[in-house]
Amino acid sequence: MVEMRAFQDAVGVWASGGPGGAAEELAGRLAVRTAVLLEGLSDLAAVEALAERRGRDLAAEGVCVVAMGGAMSVGRYADLLGPCGLGLRLTGLCDERERPFFDRALDRAGTPRRDVFVCAADLEDELIRALGTATVEEIVAAEGDLRPWQTFLHQPAHHGSPRHRQLRRFLGTKKGRKIRYGRLLVEALAPERVPAPLDELFGSL
């Protein structure tokens, strides 16, 4: 796991314009075969949490999960990691509104679009709907975020919005909150309630 983290870091450096030698060396040493492209760190937290729940050691399976820092970076990552780069199989998870970025990048890299799984709004929204808003509010309270949540609800801008949308927006109001709840919401899911895009992603690995 430590070495796979080193590979993730090396890929990030490479994608930012730095040298790619470390990523290439680690990919060979770790026998990396698949790269899972994710938009951000909250998605990464959710995927890693589900892997733990299902007893999957993705690193040992040669699967590297990459948080790209935004969907607009997918072209760069696909070029570096896909058939024209390290030769890894590419798969991933994206939001519906970001799908065109993924489609263009995968077409250019020669990777099937079917290997990317799409969330309607985003992964947080999928998880909130799977759990139900009452359960998510219980998690918010258990995490000591009840007061900020109540303050958020009293803001005029959020009046009248559906509860699941209010919760989704709340998770993005403080740095690091989406990442923390990405893991917490997955840990609270019943096995049969895993959202389809996330479940299908794991089924493809």
PyMOL commands that set and color helices and strands:
alter all, ss='L'
color gray80, all
select helices_A, chain A and resi 2-15+21-30+41-53+71-81+96-109+113-115+123-131+133-142+146-153+156-158+163-171+177-188+191-193+196-204
alter helices_A, ss='H'
color red, helices_A
select strands_A, chain A and resi 34-38+63-67+89-95+116-119
alter strands_A, ss='S'
color yellow, strands_A
deselect
rebuild
show_as cartoon
